[in-house]
């Protein structure tokens, strides 16, 4: 058994990849089940240069993971899997490093599931699906919150009565697997000295957040107790006036569950534009649709504000990294976010930015602005490999 299988489950997708255990950056195959719950769900997998794309019946995550397990067995890949690594969005206050899955860990994830009902129940189902297939197959939970666990105390505090902190209410931060990968890649491509400097990481995708890092340590981040906080996102509001809870309850009789759905699934770019949550659609429509234009403007404006805020927290900025689907591919978004930030030393080279180059800042500017493609699956594989090595050492 020489392979590591990585699982990255979302609310409407299931991404997976297979890596060599001895070289966890060596990807053997990758795939995903997209649009889970819809009539046009798709199975997509790439292996040995061969691309498979077909419609599937995937009404829920359970069905999607069953499709994956059946495919692995049919392709004779299951016998070679040494361990399965899972992206777990919320680790609560207890888990701040990758952990071997145990019955105790699963029970703790069940306990904190109300903290992140959009992710944790489905992630538990994925773990249990593989446990049902082979109870002896090692599984490792890799937590998105772990990267931010040691933020300064002041960045963790939620300003409500302290009794709630005892129940686990604090600012956790998310996208940690992406940020950990980006910091490793930054050290590789730019050198350890730049990675130890004052770095702002911008993971911009359907879920979007920024993080401030100094000396390789997380200093602050935009998301908080849940992934709904911070920057406006595809369908999430980001930071919101809490007075809206009472107003909407009185004005529309909105329940807590309805408010949660509004905040997480009906708002953000979708709510402002009233047409799409996809930046590509909005960019295409912005010249003729004021709602699309305002949604794009709001996204860029808020990202710019957070870069300014984190520059203040860091006492300046040495490196800005764009990543995620939007950050890696949308040159116009990067340009608009960075416009007017010359006072911080940020200046883009138009040609480099337009071509999505690895370095998009000018040679004269003091701040390096980089585009690094994130790879959460590779980070999961590396983490699983480390856990397996630790287990072997402990057994000696």
N, C-alpha and C positions, 0 to 999 in steps of 0.2 A: 504494500500500500504506500504509494509515493506521491499522491496528489492531495491538494487542498481545494475543497469546494467552498466558494463564497456565495452568500445569500444576502441580497439587499432588497428587502421588501418595502414597498410603499403602499399608499392607499389604493392606487389603481395600477400598480406595476410590480413585477417581480424580476429583478436583475440577478444574474448568476454568472459565475466564471469558474474555470478550473485552472489551477496553477501547479507547477512543480513544487513539491515540498522542499527540496534541497535548494531551489532557486525561486523564491516566492514572487519574483518579478517576471518570471517566465510564464506567460499566459498560454494555455493550451487551447482553450475555447472560451467563448463568451456568448451570452444570450439574454433574452428577456421575454417576458409575457407582458404585453402592453394592453392598456384599455380594459383591464379586468372589470367585470361587471357590465360591460357594454356588449352589444350584439356583434361588433366588429373587433373583438379581442384578437390579438395577433401573437403568434409564436415566431420569434426571430432568433437564430443561432448562427454563429460563424465558427467553423472548425477547419483547420488545414486549408484555409483560403476558400472553403466552400460555404456559401451563404444560403441558409434555409429560411423562408418567410412564408407563413401560411396562416389562414384564419383558424381560430380554435374556439371551443366552447369553454369559457372561463368565467362563470358567474361570480366567483369569489376567490379569495386567497387559497382556501383549502383545495379547490379544484386546480388552481394554477400550480401549486407545489406538487400535487399528484401527477400532473402532466410532466413536470420536471423529473420526478423520481422514476416514473415509467420510462421516460426517454433515456435516462441514465442507465437503467437496467437493460433496455433494448439495445443501447449502443455499447454495452459491456464496459461502461465506465465506472459503475458503482463499486466493483471489486477493488479498484485501485485507489479509492478515496480513503485517506488516512484520518481526515477530520473535516468537519464542516464549521465554517466561521460565519457568524451572523452579525449584521449591523443592527444594533439595538439603539434606538433613538434616545431613550431616557434611562439613565442608570440610577436616578435618585441620589440620595446622599451616601449610599453605601458602597457603590461600585465606581471606582475611579481608575481602573485598568482592565485589560481583557481578562476574562475569567472563564474557567472551564464550567460548562453548564452542569448544574446539579439540581436535585429536587428542591433544595433550599433556595437556590437562585431563582428558579421558576416561580416559587411561591412568593418571593419578594417582588418579582415583576408583576405578578397578579395583584399584590397589595397596592402597588403604586400605579396600576393601570389607569385609575381615574385622573392621574396627573397628565396623561397623554393618551386619551382614548382613541385618537386617530391612528396611532402607530402600535402601541404596546400589545393590545389584544391580538392583532394580526401577526406580530413578530413571535408571540408565544405559540400561536398555531403552527408557524413554520418550524419552530424548534420541535414541537411535539410530533409533527408529521415525520421528521427524521428519526425521532426516538421510537415511534411506532414501527418504522421500517427496520431499524437495527438499534436496540437499546444500548449496545456496547460501542457504537460508533461515537468517538469523542466529538463533542461540539463545544465551540468557544463563542462566548458573547463579547462583542466589541462595541463599546459604548460611545455614542456621539458626545455625551456630556463629559467624558473623561478628560479631554484636552483642557477644559476650563476649570477643572476641579480645584486647582490651587491659585485661582485668581486672588488678588488682594481682598482682604475682608470687606473693605468699603464697596467693592464692586459686586459683592455677593448679597448685600443686605437689601431686603424688600422692606420699605418703610411702613410697615403695619405692626400691630402689637406683637411683642416678642414671643408670645405663646405659640404663634403660628410657625415660627422658625423651628420650635421643638418638634413640630409635626412635619418638618421637611420643606417648608416654604422658603426658598431662597432663589437667587438668580443662578441658573445652571449654565446656560449657553448650549448651543448645538452646532451641527456641522463639524464636530470635532475630528472625525476620521478624515474629512477633507482637509482640515487645517493641519493636522499632523502630517499628512502626505505632502502638503504644500511646503511645510517647513523643511522636511527632509529633501525635497526637490530643490528648494531655494539654496540650501547648503551645498547640494551637488552641482548646480549650474552656476552659482554665483560665489560659492566659497563660504566657509563657516563664519568668517568675520561679518559678512553682510547679513547672514541669518541670525547672528547675535545682536544685530542693530535694532533700530526702532522701525518695526514692520507693521503695516496695516494690510490685512488679508481681506479681500472682498469676494466672497462666494456668492455669485449672483446667478440665480436660476429661478425656477418656479418657487422654491423656497430660497430666501435670500437673507444673508447676514454678513456682518463685518466683524473682524476681531483685531484687537491691538495686542501686539506681541513685542516683548523687549527681553533681550538676553535669552531668547528661546522660550520664555515663559509667557503664558496668557495673562494679560493685564486687564482686559475688559472685552466685552462683546455685546452685540446689539440685542440678541435674543435673551430671554429671561427665564422665568419659571417654566414656561412652555415655549414651543417654537412659533407661537403667534405674535410674539413681541418684536419690537425693533423696526426695521425697514419695511415699507409697504412691499407686498409680494404679489404673486400671481392671483391668488384668491384670498389671502390673509391680509388683515388690516395693518399689521404692525402695531406700533404704540397707539393707544386710543384713550381718549378721555373717559375715565371710569364712571363719570356722571351719566354717560349714555346708557348704562345698565338700568338705572332708575327711570330715566326719561322714556326709554323704549318699553319698559315694563308698564308704565302708566299710560303712555300714548297709544301703544298698540297691543298691550296685554302680552308682551313677549316673555316667554319662559326662559329659564336658564339654558335649556337645551336648544331652543330656537336662537338665542343670542350666540351660543357657541357655534352653531351652524353658520350664522351670519358672519361671524368674525373669521372663521376658518375656510369657508367654502363659497361664500357669495360676495366677498368684498375685494379689496386690493385692486389690482389692475382691471379685473373683471367688473367689479362694482363701479369703478369710476368711468370706465369706457362703455359699459353696458353692452359690449359686443364680444370681447375676447380677453382671456388671461394670458395669451401668448404675445410676447414682445414683438415677434416677427410680424404678426398680423397688425399690431398697433402701429408699428413703424410704416407699414405699407399704406395704412389708412390715414395717417396723421395730417397729411396735406389737405384732405377733404372732410375729415371728421374731427371736430373740435374735442369731442370726448376722448378719442384715441390720443390726440395731441396732448391733452391735459394729463392723461394717465402716464404717458412717457415723461412728461415734464416733472410730474410729481415723483416718479421713481428716481430720476436723475438728481433732482433737488434734494431728496432725503439722503441719498447716498453721499452727495457732496457734503451735507451737514454732518454726517457721521464721520467722514474723513477729517473734517475740521475739528470735531470734538475729540476724536482719538489722537489727533496730532497734539492737541492741548494736553491730554492725559499723558502722552509719551514724552512731552517736552520737545516736540519736533518729529520729523519723519525722514527716514533714510530710504525706505523701499515701500512701494505700493504694489500689491500683486492682485491682478484680476483673475478670477477663475469661475467655474460653473458654466452652464450652457450659455447664459447671456454674457458673462464676463469674458469668456473665451472667444466668442464669435461675433458679438455685436460691436463693431468699431464705432458706430455713431453713439451708442450708449456710453462707451468709455470716453469718447471725446467730450460729450456733454457733461459728464460727471467731473472731468478734470478741468473743464473751462473755468477760468477765473481763479484757479488755485496756484497761480504763479507765485503768490506771496509766500506759499509754503515750499517753493522750489520745484513744483510739479510742472513740467512742460512736455507735451507730447510731440513726437515727430510724426507728421501727418502720413507720410508714406509708410513708415513702419506700422503705425496703428491700423491703417487701411488694409495691410497685408496680414494682420494678426501675428506680427513678429513676436519672438520671445521677449525682446526688449523693445518697448515702444516709446521710451522717453528720448529726448534729444541728448546728444553727447555732452552738451554744455550744462544741462540741468543738474543740480546737486542730488535730486531724488531719482532713484532708479524706479521706473514703472515697468513692470513685467507682466506677461501673460503666461500662466502655467496651467496646463491642462490637468485637472484633478483626476484622481483614480482611487475612489473609495474601496473598490474591490481589491486592488493591489495592496492597500493599507491593511485591509482585513487579513489578506493572505500572510503578510509580513507578521502581523500580530499573532495569528494562529501558529505560525512557525516558531515564534519565540516562546509561546506558551507550551507547545509540544517539547521544545528543547529543555525548558525548565522542569517539565514533568519527568523527562528522562534523567535529568541531573538529580532530581529529588529521589528517584527510584534506585539510584546507585548506592 
